[in-house]
Amino acid sequence: MTLLYSETLGSGEPLLLLHGGFASLEPLRPLAVALSAGFEVHTLERPGHGRTPDRPGPYGYDEMVLDALAFLDASALNAVHIVGFSDGANIALMLALGHPSRVLSLTAISGNLDPGGFIGTVADVDPNEEPPDWQGRERDDYNALSPDGPDHARTVIGKLRRLWVTEPQIAPSSLAAIAAPALIVSGDRDTIRVDHSALIAASIPSAQLCIVPGSTHGIIEERLDFVTDVVRDFLGSLAARGRAPSSTA
C-alpha cells in the first residue's frame, strides 16, 4: 500500500481532514490551522495528490476508504471526527456508513451520493475523452508538490474524470443507518446541486444542513471564516450536549 503523506496539528480530540479531488492539503491548510485550536487535526494526501505518489490503476472510493482506514490504524486512532471536502466528503460519508465505530462525527462539505448530484457539466463528461489541461490553484500545487512530476497531472485528471462519472453510488435510503452526528455543507452556487445536498441531510437522522451564500465549489477558500465558524459551532454543540467528547475549542 502506498505510504500517504500526512501532517498533524494541534491537540485535543482527533479530527481527520480529507481534501478534494486533484488537490493537496494546501487549500485546506487554513481550515486545519483554525480547527487545531481545539482538536488534534490529521491531514493526509491520497495517492496521486499532493506529495503522495500515484499508483497504477483506476481510482475508486472504496479504495480511498481503505486508505483512510489504514491511516487511522497506523496512527492508532480508534475513532475520529471527520471533516471532508468534495471527494473527501464522499469518503467521509462512506466511512460513516461502513465503519461507524470509527466516526465520532461527520462533516461533509460539497459531497455527492452519485454523479447525478453534480450540475450538468460534470455529469455529462465523457470518461474516455482526453482530459483538458487543468489550470489554477490545484494545478499549480500539483506541479510544485507531486513526486510524479507535472507531466503526470493529465493521467491523474483522466482517472478522476472516470471516477466522477461513475462513482459514488450511495443510495439515499442507506444514509438512515448513519448514527453519527452529521453536518452537510455546500455553496449556493456549488457544482453540487443544492437540492442534492438537502437530500443528503434529509436522509441522515438528525443531520444539520448549511447552504453557504455567495459560494461556489471553492467554498472553503471563498468563505473560510464562515465555514470555520459553522464547523466549530457544530462540533462545539456536540460536546455541549454530551454526544461527543469535549474539546478545548
The 8 nearest C-alpha neighbors of each residue, nearest first, counted from 0:
[[1, 2, 66, 3, 69, 54, 46, 65],
 [2, 0, 3, 46, 54, 52, 51, 53],
 [1, 3, 0, 4, 51, 46, 52, 70],
 [4, 2, 51, 44, 1, 45, 5, 43],
 [3, 5, 44, 51, 43, 50, 2, 6],
 [6, 4, 43, 42, 3, 44, 7, 41],
 [5, 7, 42, 41, 43, 8, 4, 40],
 [8, 6, 41, 40, 42, 39, 9, 5],
 [9, 7, 40, 35, 39, 41, 6, 10],
 [8, 10, 35, 39, 38, 36, 40, 7],
 [11, 9, 39, 38, 37, 35, 12, 8],
 [10, 12, 38, 39, 246, 37, 13, 247],
 [11, 13, 38, 39, 246, 14, 10, 244],
 [14, 12, 39, 79, 38, 40, 11, 80],
 [13, 15, 80, 40, 79, 81, 39, 41],
 [14, 16, 81, 41, 40, 42, 80, 82],
 [17, 15, 82, 42, 83, 81, 41, 14],
 [16, 18, 83, 87, 84, 82, 15, 42],
 [19, 17, 87, 84, 24, 83, 22, 23],
 [20, 18, 86, 85, 87, 84, 22, 21],
 [19, 21, 22, 86, 18, 85, 159, 87],
 [22, 20, 48, 137, 19, 156, 23, 155],
 [23, 21, 137, 20, 19, 48, 49, 18],
 [22, 24, 49, 25, 48, 44, 18, 26],
 [23, 25, 27, 26, 18, 28, 44, 22],
 [24, 26, 28, 27, 23, 22, 140, 29],
 [27, 25, 28, 24, 23, 220, 29, 22],
 [28, 26, 25, 30, 24, 29, 31, 18],
 [27, 29, 31, 25, 30, 26, 24, 32],
 [30, 28, 32, 31, 27, 33, 26, 223],
 [31, 29, 33, 27, 28, 32, 34, 227],
 [32, 30, 28, 34, 29, 33, 35, 27],
 [31, 33, 35, 29, 30, 34, 28, 8],
 [32, 34, 30, 31, 35, 36, 29, 227],
 [33, 35, 31, 36, 32, 37, 38, 30],
 [36, 34, 9, 38, 32, 37, 33, 40],
 [35, 37, 34, 33, 248, 38, 9, 32],
 [38, 36, 248, 247, 35, 246, 11, 34],
 [37, 39, 11, 35, 12, 10, 40, 13],
 [38, 40, 10, 9, 13, 11, 12, 8],
 [41, 39, 14, 8, 7, 35, 38, 15],
 [42, 40, 7, 15, 6, 14, 16, 39],
 [43, 41, 16, 6, 5, 15, 7, 17],
 [44, 42, 5, 4, 3, 45, 6, 41],
 [43, 45, 4, 48, 49, 3, 51, 23],
 [44, 46, 48, 3, 51, 47, 43, 63],
 [47, 45, 53, 51, 48, 52, 54, 44],
 [53, 46, 48, 52, 51, 45, 155, 49],
 [49, 47, 45, 46, 23, 44, 51, 22],
 [48, 50, 23, 145, 144, 51, 44, 141],
 [49, 51, 145, 144, 4, 146, 48, 52],
 [50, 52, 46, 4, 3, 49, 48, 47],
 [53, 51, 47, 46, 146, 147, 50, 54],
 [47, 52, 54, 46, 51, 55, 147, 48],
 [53, 55, 46, 52, 56, 47, 1, 57],
 [56, 54, 53, 57, 58, 46, 47, 52],
 [55, 57, 54, 58, 158, 53, 59, 155],
 [58, 56, 158, 59, 55, 162, 161, 159],
 [57, 59, 158, 162, 56, 159, 60, 62],
 [60, 58, 62, 61, 162, 63, 57, 166],
 [59, 61, 63, 62, 64, 90, 167, 58],
 [62, 60, 64, 63, 59, 65, 90, 93],
 [61, 63, 65, 60, 64, 59, 66, 58],
 [64, 62, 60, 66, 65, 61, 67, 59],
 [65, 63, 67, 61, 62, 66, 90, 60],
 [64, 66, 62, 68, 63, 67, 69, 61],
 [67, 65, 63, 69, 64, 68, 70, 62],
 [66, 68, 70, 64, 65, 69, 71, 63],
 [69, 67, 65, 71, 70, 66, 72, 64],
 [70, 68, 72, 66, 67, 71, 73, 65],
 [69, 71, 67, 73, 68, 72, 74, 66],
 [72, 70, 76, 68, 74, 69, 73, 75],
 [71, 73, 75, 69, 74, 70, 76, 68],
 [72, 74, 70, 75, 71, 69, 76, 68],
 [73, 75, 71, 72, 76, 70, 69, 77],
 [76, 74, 72, 73, 71, 77, 70, 78],
 [77, 75, 71, 74, 78, 72, 79, 13],
 [76, 78, 101, 75, 71, 79, 72, 100],
 [79, 77, 101, 102, 76, 103, 100, 80],
 [80, 78, 13, 14, 102, 103, 81, 101],
 [79, 81, 14, 104, 103, 102, 15, 105],
 [80, 82, 15, 105, 14, 79, 16, 106],
 [83, 81, 106, 16, 107, 105, 15, 17],
 [84, 82, 88, 87, 17, 107, 16, 91],
 [83, 85, 88, 87, 108, 19, 18, 109],
 [86, 84, 110, 19, 109, 88, 87, 108],
 [87, 85, 19, 89, 88, 20, 84, 90],
 [86, 88, 83, 17, 84, 90, 18, 85],
 [89, 87, 83, 107, 84, 110, 91, 85],
 [90, 88, 86, 92, 91, 110, 87, 93],
 [89, 91, 87, 93, 88, 92, 64, 94],
 [92, 90, 88, 94, 89, 93, 83, 87],
 [93, 91, 89, 95, 90, 94, 88, 96],
 [92, 94, 96, 90, 95, 91, 97, 89],
 [95, 93, 91, 98, 97, 96, 92, 90],
 [94, 96, 99, 92, 93, 98, 97, 102],
 [97, 95, 93, 94, 177, 98, 99, 92],
 [96, 98, 94, 95, 93, 99, 92, 100],
 [97, 99, 94, 95, 100, 101, 96, 102],
 [100, 98, 95, 101, 102, 96, 97, 94],
 [99, 101, 98, 102, 78, 103, 77, 95],
 [100, 102, 78, 99, 98, 77, 79, 103],
 [103, 101, 79, 78, 99, 104, 100, 95],
 [104, 102, 80, 79, 78, 179, 243, 101],
 [105, 103, 80, 180, 179, 102, 181, 81],
 [104, 106, 181, 81, 180, 82, 80, 182],
 [105, 107, 82, 182, 181, 183, 81, 83],
 [108, 106, 88, 183, 83, 110, 82, 184],
 [107, 109, 184, 84, 185, 110, 88, 83],
 [110, 108, 185, 85, 84, 184, 191, 107],
 [111, 109, 85, 88, 89, 108, 107, 86],
 [110, 112, 116, 113, 89, 109, 191, 114],
 [111, 113, 169, 167, 168, 116, 170, 110],
 [112, 114, 167, 168, 115, 111, 116, 166],
 [115, 113, 116, 164, 122, 117, 166, 163],
 [116, 114, 113, 117, 122, 118, 112, 119],
 [117, 115, 114, 111, 195, 191, 113, 192],
 [118, 116, 191, 115, 190, 192, 122, 114],
 [117, 119, 190, 192, 120, 191, 121, 116],
 [120, 118, 122, 121, 123, 117, 115, 190],
 [119, 121, 123, 122, 118, 124, 117, 190],
 [122, 120, 123, 124, 119, 117, 118, 164],
 [121, 123, 119, 114, 120, 124, 164, 117],
 [122, 124, 121, 120, 119, 125, 164, 118],
 [125, 123, 121, 122, 126, 120, 164, 160],
 [124, 126, 128, 127, 123, 164, 161, 160],
 [127, 125, 161, 128, 160, 124, 164, 157],
 [128, 126, 125, 129, 161, 157, 130, 124],
 [127, 129, 125, 126, 130, 124, 157, 131],
 [128, 130, 127, 131, 157, 126, 153, 125],
 [131, 129, 157, 128, 132, 156, 153, 160],
 [132, 130, 133, 129, 153, 156, 157, 128],
 [131, 133, 134, 130, 153, 156, 152, 138],
 [134, 132, 138, 131, 135, 156, 137, 153],
 [133, 135, 138, 132, 136, 137, 139, 131],
 [134, 136, 138, 137, 139, 133, 140, 132],
 [135, 137, 139, 138, 140, 134, 26, 141],
 [136, 138, 140, 22, 139, 135, 141, 21],
 [139, 137, 141, 134, 140, 135, 136, 133],
 [138, 140, 136, 142, 141, 137, 135, 143],
 [141, 139, 143, 137, 138, 142, 144, 136],
 [140, 142, 138, 144, 145, 139, 143, 49],
 [143, 141, 149, 139, 140, 144, 145, 138],
 [142, 144, 140, 141, 139, 145, 149, 148],
 [145, 143, 141, 50, 49, 142, 140, 146],
 [144, 146, 50, 147, 141, 49, 148, 142],
 [145, 147, 148, 52, 50, 144, 51, 49],
 [148, 146, 145, 52, 151, 149, 53, 150],
 [149, 147, 146, 145, 150, 151, 142, 152],
 [148, 150, 142, 151, 152, 141, 147, 145],
 [149, 151, 152, 148, 153, 147, 154, 142],
 [152, 150, 154, 149, 153, 148, 147, 155],
 [153, 151, 155, 154, 150, 149, 156, 141],
 [152, 154, 156, 155, 151, 157, 132, 130],
 [155, 153, 157, 151, 152, 156, 158, 150],
 [156, 154, 152, 158, 153, 157, 159, 47],
 [157, 155, 153, 159, 158, 154, 160, 152],
 [156, 158, 154, 160, 159, 155, 130, 153],
 [159, 157, 155, 161, 156, 160, 57, 58],
 [158, 160, 162, 156, 161, 157, 163, 155],
 [161, 159, 157, 163, 162, 158, 126, 156],
 [160, 162, 126, 158, 159, 163, 164, 157],
 [163, 161, 159, 160, 165, 166, 164, 58],
 [162, 164, 160, 166, 165, 161, 159, 114],
 [165, 163, 114, 161, 162, 122, 166, 160],
 [164, 166, 162, 163, 114, 167, 161, 113],
 [167, 165, 168, 163, 162, 113, 164, 114],
 [166, 168, 113, 112, 169, 165, 60, 114],
 [167, 169, 113, 166, 112, 170, 165, 114],
 [170, 168, 112, 167, 171, 113, 173, 174],
 [169, 171, 172, 173, 168, 112, 174, 113],
 [172, 170, 173, 174, 202, 169, 199, 112],
 [171, 173, 170, 174, 175, 202, 176, 169],
 [174, 172, 175, 170, 171, 176, 169, 96],
 [173, 175, 203, 176, 172, 177, 202, 171],
 [174, 176, 203, 173, 177, 202, 172, 204],
 [175, 177, 174, 173, 178, 96, 203, 204],
 [178, 176, 174, 175, 179, 96, 95, 203],
 [177, 179, 176, 180, 204, 99, 175, 203],
 [178, 180, 104, 177, 103, 181, 105, 102],
 [181, 179, 104, 105, 206, 178, 205, 182],
 [182, 180, 105, 206, 106, 104, 179, 207],
 [181, 183, 106, 207, 206, 208, 105, 107],
 [182, 184, 208, 107, 200, 106, 108, 207],
 [185, 183, 108, 209, 210, 208, 109, 107],
 [186, 184, 109, 210, 108, 211, 189, 187],
 [187, 185, 211, 189, 214, 188, 215, 210],
 [186, 188, 212, 189, 210, 211, 214, 213],
 [189, 187, 215, 186, 214, 190, 213, 216],
 [188, 190, 215, 216, 186, 191, 187, 185],
 [189, 191, 118, 117, 216, 192, 188, 215],
 [192, 190, 117, 189, 116, 118, 109, 193],
 [193, 191, 195, 194, 118, 117, 116, 190],
 [192, 194, 196, 195, 197, 191, 187, 185],
 [193, 195, 197, 192, 196, 198, 116, 191],
 [194, 196, 198, 192, 197, 193, 116, 199],
 [197, 195, 199, 193, 198, 194, 200, 192],
 [196, 198, 194, 200, 195, 199, 201, 193],
 [199, 197, 195, 201, 196, 200, 202, 194],
 [200, 198, 196, 202, 197, 201, 195, 203],
 [199, 201, 197, 206, 202, 198, 203, 208],
 [202, 200, 198, 199, 203, 197, 206, 204],
 [201, 203, 199, 200, 174, 175, 171, 198],
 [204, 202, 175, 174, 206, 200, 201, 177],
 [203, 205, 206, 175, 202, 178, 177, 201],
 [206, 204, 203, 207, 180, 181, 201, 200],
 [207, 205, 181, 200, 203, 204, 182, 180],
 [206, 208, 182, 183, 181, 200, 205, 209],
 [209, 207, 183, 200, 182, 184, 210, 206],
 [208, 210, 184, 211, 183, 185, 207, 182],
 [211, 209, 185, 186, 184, 187, 212, 208],
 [210, 212, 186, 187, 209, 185, 214, 213],
 [213, 211, 187, 214, 186, 210, 188, 215],
 [212, 214, 187, 211, 188, 186, 215, 222],
 [213, 215, 186, 218, 188, 212, 187, 211],
 [214, 216, 189, 188, 217, 186, 218, 187],
 [217, 215, 189, 218, 190, 186, 109, 214],
 [218, 216, 215, 220, 219, 221, 214, 189],
 [217, 219, 221, 216, 214, 215, 220, 222],
 [220, 218, 223, 222, 221, 217, 226, 27],
 [219, 221, 223, 218, 222, 217, 26, 27],
 [222, 220, 218, 219, 217, 223, 214, 215],
 [223, 221, 225, 219, 218, 224, 220, 226],
 [222, 224, 219, 226, 220, 225, 227, 221],
 [225, 223, 227, 226, 222, 228, 219, 30],
 [224, 226, 228, 222, 227, 223, 229, 211],
 [227, 225, 229, 223, 228, 224, 222, 230],
 [226, 228, 224, 230, 229, 225, 223, 231],
 [227, 229, 231, 225, 226, 230, 232, 224],
 [230, 228, 226, 232, 227, 231, 233, 225],
 [229, 231, 233, 227, 232, 228, 226, 234],
 [232, 230, 228, 234, 233, 229, 235, 227],
 [231, 233, 235, 229, 230, 234, 228, 236],
 [234, 232, 230, 236, 231, 235, 229, 237],
 [235, 233, 231, 237, 236, 232, 230, 238],
 [234, 236, 232, 238, 237, 233, 231, 239],
 [235, 237, 239, 233, 234, 238, 232, 240],
 [238, 236, 242, 240, 234, 243, 235, 239],
 [237, 239, 245, 241, 243, 235, 240, 236],
 [238, 240, 236, 237, 241, 235, 245, 242],
 [241, 239, 237, 238, 242, 236, 243, 235],
 [240, 242, 238, 239, 243, 237, 244, 245],
 [243, 241, 237, 240, 238, 244, 239, 180],
 [242, 244, 238, 237, 241, 245, 103, 104],
 [245, 243, 238, 246, 241, 242, 12, 237],
 [244, 246, 238, 243, 247, 12, 239, 235],
 [247, 245, 248, 37, 11, 12, 38, 244],
 [246, 248, 37, 11, 245, 38, 36, 10],
 [247, 37, 246, 36, 235, 38, 231, 34]]
